[in-house]
Amino acid sequence: MAPSTKLAPLIKPLPAHAAEAGQRFDLARYRDLSLLPVLLVLGIIGYAVSPAFLTADNLLGVGQQATELSLLVLAGALILIVGRMDLSLESTIGVAPVIAVWLVLPDHGARFNGLGLFPGWTAIPLCLLIGAAIGAINGFLILKLRLNGFIVTLGALTLLRGLQTAISEGQSIINLPSSFRYLGSASWLGVPSAIWICAVLFLLGGSALAWLRHGRALYAIGGNAEAARAAGIRVDRITWIVLILGGTLAAFAGILYTGHYGSIAADQGNGWIFQVFAATVIGGVSLNGGRGTLFGALTGVLTLQLVVNVMTLAGVPALWNQFLNGAIIIIALVISRFTSGEKQE
């Protein structure tokens, strides 16, 4: 039976590349696994630098510190795969917890006073709703008003950062509902709960991308949105859902970060978007959309965290971390350019 005309835009390019299909698949798999040797080398270097590197306390500490960034990377990877970009994720991780706490804490004459409009147990649901609302508004501006996504999310980043500073009055918030502290500080079976949560979310997200029809649609949209639309995929609806999910995950990252450190920092999340892009790109997620896996993105996060940990154990000043992140981003872009198989225009 002849293929449906709706699928023609998707099927048309395949004959030209049919001979390379197996090779392309193998290369894609290699990119997803390419950081595993790097992680092994970092482990060897770390042990050579300090025997404390391979202790359970150190490794669990690295995992705990990676959880918040991991959720931002999970959100960023999904958005990049669908062919979009959201710079406001780094502000959402800070402003969503601040607004949630502001809504539930009563005015008791402390340094930070809230409105007391909702009971304390609603802090986490409110935080997640705020993150979802930020993603929904971004999606409306990008998909309905057809504004440039980079400029919209850059503006949202600045706006939300200013809102966070205004509400918190530029100071850290230490008076937090007990529910906010639990997830980021509790341990389950001797492992921080945040690590369990991240592992489950990455497993669910990776399974959805691999096996669910709507998950596979993300790759189709990111690869060729017009062809996906011609094939009957609701491009705008799915993209909007991904943006909402991204905002929700960023807010959840804010909850874990807040619980881990016991306070909401005035600059929480500042500069994190660069680490998100570094982790996703070195993990094999394409900035052009339609390519990459969550497993690769996760190995990117672990690589960044292990590099910082090894540098710390070696006594390298933390002031070099920002330089290192910038260098990793540039190197990752170069590697991505030459491994993507795309031709120079």
C-alpha positions in Angstrom: 0.0 0.0 0.0 1.3 3.5 -0.9 2.2 5.7 2.1 -0.3 8.3 3.1 0.1 11.7 1.5 0.2 13.2 5.0 3.4 11.3 5.7 5.0 12.2 2.4 7.0 15.2 3.8 8.5 12.9 6.4 9.2 10.0 4.2 10.6 11.9 1.2 14.1 12.5 2.4 14.7 8.9 3.5 15.7 7.3 0.2 18.7 9.7 -0.1 20.1 8.6 3.2 18.9 5.0 3.4 22.4 3.6 2.8 23.7 5.5 5.8 20.8 4.7 8.2 22.7 2.0 10.2 25.8 4.2 10.4 23.8 7.2 11.6 22.1 5.2 14.2 25.4 3.9 15.5 26.9 7.4 15.6 23.9 8.7 17.5 24.3 6.0 20.1 28.0 6.7 20.3 27.3 10.4 21.0 24.9 9.4 23.8 27.6 7.2 25.5 30.6 9.3 24.6 30.9 10.8 28.1 31.1 7.5 29.9 34.9 7.2 29.2 35.2 10.8 30.3 33.5 10.0 33.6 35.8 7.0 34.1 38.9 9.2 33.5 37.6 11.8 35.9 37.1 9.1 38.5 40.7 7.9 38.1 42.0 11.5 38.3 39.8 12.2 41.3 41.1 9.2 43.2 44.7 10.1 42.3 44.1 13.6 43.6 42.5 12.5 46.8 41.5 9.0 48.1 38.4 10.7 49.6 37.0 11.0 46.1 35.6 7.5 46.0 34.1 7.6 49.5 30.3 7.2 49.7 30.0 10.6 51.4 31.8 12.4 48.6 29.9 10.6 45.8 26.6 11.1 47.5 27.5 14.8 48.0 28.2 15.1 44.3 24.9 13.5 43.5 23.0 15.7 45.9 24.6 18.9 44.4 23.8 17.7 40.9 20.1 17.1 41.5 18.9 20.7 41.1 21.0 21.3 38.0 19.8 17.9 36.7 16.2 19.0 36.8 17.0 22.2 34.9 18.9 20.1 32.4 16.0 17.7 32.1 13.7 20.7 31.3 16.2 22.3 29.0 16.9 19.1 27.1 13.2 18.5 26.4 12.8 22.1 25.2 15.9 21.9 23.0 14.8 18.5 21.5 11.5 20.1 20.4 13.5 22.9 18.7 12.9 25.7 21.3 15.0 27.5 23.9 14.0 28.8 27.3 16.5 31.1 29.0 14.0 31.9 31.8 14.6 28.5 33.5 17.4 30.0 35.6 15.0 32.6 37.0 12.1 30.2 37.6 14.2 28.2 40.0 14.4 31.2 42.2 11.3 33.2 41.7 8.8 30.3 42.0 9.9 29.4 45.5 10.0 33.0 46.5 6.4 33.7 45.4 5.1 30.5 46.9 6.7 31.3 50.3 5.4 34.9 50.1 1.9 33.6 49.5 1.9 31.2 52.5 4.0 32.9 55.2 2.1 35.2 57.6 3.1 38.7 58.6 4.9 38.0 61.9 7.2 41.0 62.0 10.3 39.1 60.8 12.8 40.2 58.2 10.7 38.7 55.4 6.9 38.9 55.7 4.4 37.1 53.6 0.7 37.6 52.7 -0.5 34.4 54.5 -3.2 33.8 51.9 -2.7 30.0 51.9 -1.9 27.3 54.5 1.7 26.2 54.7 1.1 22.7 53.2 0.2 24.4 49.9 3.7 25.8 49.4 4.9 23.0 47.1 1.8 22.9 44.9 1.8 26.7 44.6 5.5 26.6 43.6 4.8 24.1 40.9 1.8 26.0 39.6 3.9 29.2 39.4 6.5 27.4 37.3 3.8 26.0 35.0 2.3 29.4 34.7 5.6 30.9 33.6 6.0 28.2 31.0 2.5 28.8 29.8 2.9 32.5 29.4 6.2 32.0 27.5 4.4 29.5 25.3 1.5 32.0 24.6 3.9 34.7 23.6 6.0 32.4 21.4 3.4 30.2 19.8 0.3 32.5 19.7 1.8 35.9 19.3 4.7 34.5 17.2 7.3 36.5 19.0 11.0 35.5 18.9 11.5 32.7 21.5 15.0 33.8 22.4 14.0 37.4 23.1 10.9 36.4 24.9 12.7 34.1 27.3 15.6 36.5 27.7 13.1 39.2 28.7 11.3 36.8 31.0 14.7 35.9 32.6 15.3 39.6 33.4 11.7 40.3 34.5 11.5 37.3 36.8 14.9 38.0 38.3 13.7 41.5 39.1 10.5 40.2 40.6 12.4 37.8 42.8 14.6 40.6 44.1 11.7 42.9 44.7 9.6 40.4 46.7 12.6 39.1 48.7 13.9 42.7 49.1 17.3 41.4 47.9 17.9 39.2 50.9 17.9 35.4 51.6 14.7 33.9 53.0 15.2 31.5 55.9 11.7 31.3 57.3 10.4 28.4 55.2 7.4 26.0 55.5 8.5 22.5 56.7 7.3 20.9 53.5 9.8 23.0 51.6 12.7 21.7 53.6 11.8 18.0 53.5 12.4 16.9 49.9 15.8 18.6 49.7 17.1 17.3 53.0 15.6 13.9 53.6 17.3 10.6 52.9 15.6 7.4 51.7 17.5 4.1 52.2 20.6 6.0 53.0 20.5 8.0 49.8 19.3 11.7 49.5 15.7 11.8 48.4 16.5 14.3 45.8 18.7 11.7 44.0 15.9 9.2 44.0 13.5 11.9 42.6 15.8 12.9 39.8 16.5 9.3 38.8 12.8 8.5 38.6 12.1 11.7 36.6 14.9 11.0 34.1 13.7 7.4 33.8 10.2 8.5 33.1 11.3 11.2 30.7 13.6 8.9 28.8 11.0 6.2 28.5 8.4 8.6 27.2 10.8 9.9 24.5 11.7 6.4 23.5 8.4 4.6 23.6 5.4 7.0 23.7 4.0 8.4 20.5 3.9 11.9 21.9 7.4 11.6 23.1 8.7 10.6 19.7 6.7 13.5 18.3 9.2 15.8 20.1 12.0 14.6 17.8 9.8 15.0 14.7 8.9 18.6 15.7 12.5 19.5 16.5 13.8 18.0 13.3 11.2 19.5 10.9 8.2 21.3 12.4 6.5 21.8 9.1 6.8 18.1 8.1 5.6 17.1 11.6 2.6 19.4 11.1 1.8 17.9 7.7 2.0 14.4 9.3 -0.9 15.4 11.6 1.2 16.2 14.7 -0.2 19.1 16.8 3.1 21.0 16.8 2.0 24.1 18.8 0.1 22.1 21.4 2.9 19.7 22.1 5.5 22.5 22.1 3.3 24.5 24.6 3.0 21.5 26.9 6.8 21.0 26.8 7.3 24.7 27.8 4.9 24.3 30.6 6.6 21.1 31.8 9.9 22.9 31.6 8.7 25.6 33.9 7.3 23.1 36.3 10.6 21.2 36.4 12.5 24.4 37.0 10.2 25.2 39.9 10.7 21.7 41.3 14.4 22.2 41.1 13.9 25.4 43.2 12.1 23.3 45.8 15.0 20.8 46.0 17.6 23.5 46.1 15.7 25.4 48.8 15.3 22.3 51.0 19.0 21.3 50.5 20.4 24.6 51.7 17.5 25.5 54.1 16.9 29.0 52.6 16.1 30.8 49.3 19.1 32.8 48.2 18.5 36.2 46.8 20.4 35.3 43.6 19.2 31.6 43.5 19.7 30.2 40.0 21.8 33.2 38.7 24.0 32.0 35.9 22.7 28.5 35.8 21.4 28.6 32.3 25.0 28.5 31.0 25.7 25.2 32.9 22.4 23.9 31.5 23.5 24.5 28.0 26.9 23.1 28.7 25.6 19.9 30.1 23.0 19.3 27.4 25.3 20.1 24.5 28.2 17.9 25.7 25.6 15.3 26.5 24.7 15.1 22.8 21.5 17.2 22.7 21.5 19.4 19.5 20.9 23.1 19.9 19.1 22.9 16.5 16.5 20.5 17.9 15.4 16.9 17.0 18.4 15.1 18.4 19.7 13.9 21.7 18.7 11.8 24.7 18.1 12.4 28.4 20.7 9.8 29.3 23.3 11.9 27.4 22.1 15.1 29.1 22.4 13.4 32.5 26.0 12.3 31.8 26.7 15.9 30.8 25.5 17.0 34.3 27.6 14.4 36.0 30.7 15.4 34.0 30.3 19.1 35.0 29.8 18.2 38.7 32.7 15.7 38.8 35.1 18.3 37.2 34.1 20.8 39.9 34.5 18.2 42.6 38.0 17.1 41.4 39.1 20.7 41.2 37.9 21.3 44.7 39.7 18.2 46.0 42.8 19.4 44.2 42.6 22.8 45.9 41.8 24.8 42.8 40.0 28.0 43.8 36.3 28.1 43.1 36.8 31.4 41.3 38.0 29.3 38.3 34.6 27.5 38.0 33.0 30.2 35.8 36.0 30.2 33.4 35.7 26.4 33.3 32.0 26.4 32.5 32.6 28.9 29.7 35.4 26.8 28.2 33.3 23.7 28.4 30.4 25.4 26.5 32.7 26.6 23.7 34.4 23.2 23.4 31.0 21.5 23.4 29.7 23.7 20.6 32.8 22.9 18.5 32.4 19.1 19.1 28.6 19.4 18.4 29.3 21.2 15.1 31.7 18.5 13.8 29.7 15.5 15.1 26.2 16.6 14.0 26.7 15.7 10.3 25.3 19.1 9.2 26.9 20.8 6.2 28.4 24.3 6.4 26.1 26.8 4.8 
